[in-house]
Amino acid sequence: MNTLTEHTNTLAERVLNQDSDRYLVAITGAPGCGKSTLADELARRLNAQGRKAIVVPMDGFHLDNAILEARNLRPRKGAPETFDAPGFLRLIRALKTGDEVFAPSFDRTRDIAIAGSVAVPAEARVVIVEGNYLMFDEAPWSELAGLWDLSVRLNVPMPELRARLIHRWLSLNYSRAVATRRAEGNDIPNAQRVIDRALPCDFNLNGEPTPQS
């Protein structure tokens, strides 16, 4: 049994034993640890077993590049201060109500957020939120900790994260030199910040070997 299957089995068993109109699962960890892969697989498993689940990515709350440039933050895109954290908090609180909610997503290829592109219907009993800063000990992100019904952290050693983050830029057709510079100049410091300011989670799991993000 591979790591992804083991993690999915563990979390699906926990979620399926809950009886809640709206159950919020946070899957967090450093960039490149495999959050999207696990979130998508968990949602697939829950839906297959009759528990309607939707994945909501934190990355939809990236501030637009024009705003980042105006604030001299474009080189730091992906750091906590380059997201609309208050807006994200409002979304999570709205999800807690159990009502229908619309959320943005992020197009990595075009490097833009797309408003209203994720529909969370009222009948979605499980919402799986994935992102770097869901259990992060800096304000205002730390306010999220009390909103999750289940929190999960994926842990991957820094050398492996470095390789994955460089590969992410290579997959977007950047040269090896540019990919390495982008990863080491921003992504890796962000990853270390996530690790250094991590809040305790309900589950701590070893990262999936071949993640999408």
Residue, then its C-alpha position, 0 to 999 in steps of 0.5 A: m500500500n503506498t503512502l497516498t493510499e494509507h493517508t487517504n484511508t486514515l483520514a477517510e475513516r476519521v471523516l466518515n465516522q463524523d455526523s455533521d452538516r458541514y465538516l471542515v478539514a484543513i490539509t496544510g504544510a510547506p509548499g511542495c509537500g503534496k497537499s493538493t494530491l491528498a486533498d483531491e484523493l480524499a475528496r474522491r474517496l469520500n464522494a465514492q462512499g456517499r459523503k459529498a466533499i469539495v476541495v477549496p484551495m487557499d491559493g485562490f486568495h493570492l493578491d493580484n500581481a498589480i497589487l503586489e507590484a504596488r506594494n513591492l511584494r511581487p518577488r515574495k509572492g506566496a509569502p503570508e503577506t501576499f494573500d488576502a488573509p482577512g478575506f480567506l478568514r471570512l470564507i472559512r467562517a461562511l463555510k462553517t454555516g453550511d450554506e452555499v458558498f462560492a470561492p476563488s481558485f488559482d491558475r498557476t499557469r496564468d499566475i492569476a486568481i479566478a473569482g467565484s470558480v469553486a462552488v460549495p453547495a449546501e449539500a456538501r457535508v465535507v469541505i477540504v481546504e488545502g493551503n500553506y498557512l492553515m495552521f500558522d502561528e502568525a496573525p491573522w492566520s492563527e485565527l483559523a486554528g479554532l475553525w477546523d474540525l480536523s487539521v492535517r499536516l504533511n511533513v516533507p524533509m527540506p532537501e526533498l521540498r527543495a527538489r520538488l519546488i525547483h521541479r515545479w518551475l521546470s514544469l512551467n518551462y523555466s530554465r534550470a538556472v531560473a527555476t533554482r533561483r525562483a525556488e531558493g529566492n522565495d519558495i524555500p524561505n516560505a517553506q521554512r517559515v511554514i515549518d518554523r511557525a507550525l501550530p499543532c495539528d490533529f494528524n501529522l503525516n509523512g508527505e506523499p512522494t509524488p505530489q501535484s503541489 
